[in-house]
Amino acid sequence: MGGTTVCVGAPALEEGISLPNVVLFAATEKKLCGCLLGSSNSIYEIPRLIRLWRQGLLSMEEMITSRRPLSEINEGFDDLANSRGIRTVIEI
């Protein structure tokens, strides 16, 4: 009984979702919710994170696991598709 499924990311606007046997889904008290950008309030969070970074309290460099030249952008997308690394910066 119970459980939560979280839809993460942003599919194309025309994409849909279908729940087979929605009555069973509801009867077993399942939950379905979405999450975009970590469900953050970006109007508040982005300026706060920039402030912390400027104060030296947040290291952005530690969040970058790879840097690639623009000529390796396809390899960067391959890393993304295969869940390699946290953040890749494409340098031009």
Residue frames relative to the residue before (quaternion, step in Angstrom):
aa qw qx qy qz dx dy dz
M 1.0000 0.0000 0.0000 0.0000 0.00 0.00 0.00
G 0.7969 0.3020 -0.2311 0.4694 3.53 -1.15 0.63
G 0.3783 0.7052 -0.5531 0.2317 3.50 -1.33 -0.22
T 0.1869 -0.7790 0.5923 0.0857 3.53 -1.17 0.62
T 0.1561 -0.7386 0.6492 0.0934 3.53 -1.07 0.86
V 0.1413 -0.7880 0.5966 0.0565 3.55 -0.82 1.05
C 0.2586 -0.7377 0.6070 0.1428 3.56 -0.80 1.07
V 0.1073 -0.8154 0.5689 0.0011 3.56 -0.54 1.23
G 0.7528 0.3816 -0.2869 0.4531 3.56 -1.01 0.83
A 0.4024 -0.7049 0.5382 0.2270 3.51 -1.34 -0.06
P 0.1759 -0.7845 0.5860 0.1013 3.59 -0.26 1.19
A 0.6923 -0.4242 0.3534 0.4647 3.57 -1.30 0.03
L 0.6320 -0.5786 0.3671 0.3622 3.57 -1.10 0.72
E 0.6930 0.4790 -0.2871 0.4559 3.59 1.04 -0.69
E 0.5041 0.6494 -0.4298 0.3734 3.61 1.25 -0.13
G 0.1464 -0.7880 0.5942 0.0677 3.55 -1.13 0.68
I 0.2887 -0.7174 0.5978 0.2115 3.53 -1.34 -0.06
S 0.1034 -0.7865 0.6057 0.0619 3.54 -1.06 0.69
L 0.2033 -0.7718 0.5941 0.0999 3.55 -1.00 0.87
P 0.2591 -0.7570 0.5745 0.1729 3.57 -0.43 1.14
N 0.8439 0.0780 -0.1000 0.5213 3.55 -1.07 0.83
V 0.0093 -0.8490 0.5273 -0.0343 3.55 0.74 1.10
V 0.5852 0.5688 -0.3791 0.4362 3.63 1.10 -0.52
L 0.6547 0.4883 -0.3074 0.4882 3.60 0.97 -0.85
F 0.6011 0.5610 -0.3433 0.4540 3.58 1.05 -0.81
A 0.7071 0.4445 -0.2547 0.4874 3.59 0.85 -0.98
A 0.6631 0.5292 -0.3116 0.4279 3.59 0.93 -0.89
T 0.7163 0.4066 -0.2552 0.5064 3.59 1.10 -0.58
E 0.4753 -0.7357 0.3855 0.2901 3.54 1.35 0.44
K 0.2555 0.7561 -0.5480 0.2506 3.55 0.97 0.92
K 0.2248 -0.7569 0.5979 0.1381 3.56 -1.25 0.49
L 0.1068 -0.7585 0.6404 0.0567 3.55 -1.15 0.71
C 0.1146 0.7927 -0.5914 0.0933 3.57 -0.75 1.01
G 0.4018 -0.7125 0.5286 0.2268 3.52 -1.27 0.41
C 0.0984 -0.7712 0.6266 0.0538 3.53 -1.28 0.42
L 0.0458 0.7851 -0.6142 0.0653 3.57 -0.70 1.08
L 0.8326 0.0143 -0.0698 0.5493 3.58 -0.78 1.07
G 0.6712 -0.5183 0.2957 0.4398 3.55 1.00 0.82
S 0.4808 -0.6831 0.4074 0.3690 3.57 1.30 0.36
S 0.3644 0.7417 -0.4891 0.2792 3.54 1.09 0.67
N 0.4344 -0.6199 0.5754 0.3096 3.52 -1.35 0.29
S 0.2472 -0.8381 0.4656 0.1404 3.57 0.15 1.31
I 0.5693 0.5851 -0.3850 0.4306 3.62 1.11 -0.54
Y 0.7212 0.3958 -0.2216 0.5236 3.57 1.11 -0.75
E 0.7239 0.5049 -0.2616 0.3907 3.57 0.77 -1.11
I 0.6618 0.5188 -0.3364 0.4239 3.62 0.84 -0.87
P 0.6728 0.4554 -0.3259 0.4835 3.68 0.79 -0.78
R 0.6267 0.5361 -0.3409 0.4513 3.62 1.04 -0.71
L 0.6704 0.4893 -0.2993 0.4706 3.59 0.92 -0.88
I 0.6280 0.5169 -0.3348 0.4758 3.61 1.02 -0.74
R 0.6344 0.5257 -0.3223 0.4662 3.59 0.99 -0.82
L 0.6597 0.4961 -0.3082 0.4731 3.61 0.91 -0.88
W 0.6406 0.5204 -0.3197 0.4653 3.59 1.01 -0.83
R 0.6710 0.4997 -0.2980 0.4596 3.59 0.90 -0.90
Q 0.6767 0.4728 -0.2818 0.4890 3.58 1.14 -0.63
G 0.5032 -0.6686 0.4102 0.3628 3.58 1.27 -0.07
L 0.5231 0.6583 -0.3953 0.3698 3.59 1.25 0.30
L 0.7444 0.2657 -0.1737 0.5874 3.58 1.30 -0.12
S 0.2024 -0.7925 0.5678 0.0932 3.55 -0.65 1.12
M 0.2625 -0.7781 0.5542 0.1358 3.55 -0.44 1.21
E 0.5818 0.6081 -0.3693 0.3941 3.61 1.08 -0.67
E 0.6496 0.5322 -0.3219 0.4372 3.60 1.00 -0.75
M 0.6493 0.5155 -0.3144 0.4625 3.60 1.23 -0.40
I 0.6298 0.5107 -0.3313 0.4824 3.58 1.27 -0.26
T 0.1543 -0.8186 0.5494 0.0650 3.57 -0.58 1.14
S 0.8060 0.0875 -0.0375 0.5842 3.58 1.21 -0.34
R 0.1174 -0.7390 0.6576 0.0875 3.52 -1.26 0.61
R 0.0243 -0.8005 0.5983 -0.0244 3.54 -0.92 0.94
P 0.4701 -0.6289 0.5206 0.3353 3.57 -1.14 0.57
L 0.6809 -0.4913 0.3490 0.4163 3.57 -1.22 0.43
S 0.6189 0.5674 -0.3442 0.4201 3.60 1.05 -0.69
E 0.7158 0.4037 -0.2474 0.5133 3.63 1.24 -0.33
I 0.2539 0.8067 -0.5056 0.1705 3.58 1.18 0.45
N 0.6289 0.5366 -0.3466 0.4433 3.61 1.03 -0.70
E 0.6278 0.5105 -0.3329 0.4842 3.59 1.05 -0.70
G 0.6154 0.5458 -0.3361 0.4587 3.58 1.09 -0.68
F 0.6541 0.4850 -0.3039 0.4945 3.58 1.01 -0.80
D 0.6119 0.5361 -0.3444 0.4686 3.58 1.08 -0.65
D 0.6188 0.5278 -0.3333 0.4768 3.59 1.03 -0.80
L 0.6507 0.5218 -0.3087 0.4572 3.57 0.94 -0.93
A 0.6867 0.4957 -0.2834 0.4500 3.57 0.85 -0.98
N 0.7534 0.3660 -0.1930 0.5111 3.58 1.15 -0.63
S 0.4828 -0.7158 0.3996 0.3082 3.58 1.29 0.48
R 0.3821 0.6949 -0.5172 0.3219 3.59 0.92 0.89
G 0.8344 0.1657 -0.1483 0.5043 3.55 -0.74 1.09
I 0.5015 -0.6300 0.5055 0.3100 3.52 -1.38 0.15
R 0.7855 -0.0854 0.1055 0.6038 3.57 0.74 -1.10
T 0.1356 -0.7549 0.6370 0.0779 3.53 -1.06 0.85
V 0.2148 -0.7561 0.6068 0.1182 3.55 -0.91 0.95
I 0.2301 -0.7417 0.6159 0.1323 3.54 -0.89 1.00
E 0.1638 -0.8053 0.5672 0.0541 3.56 -0.64 1.19
I 0.1519 -0.7908 0.5883 0.0740 3.54 -0.93 0.95
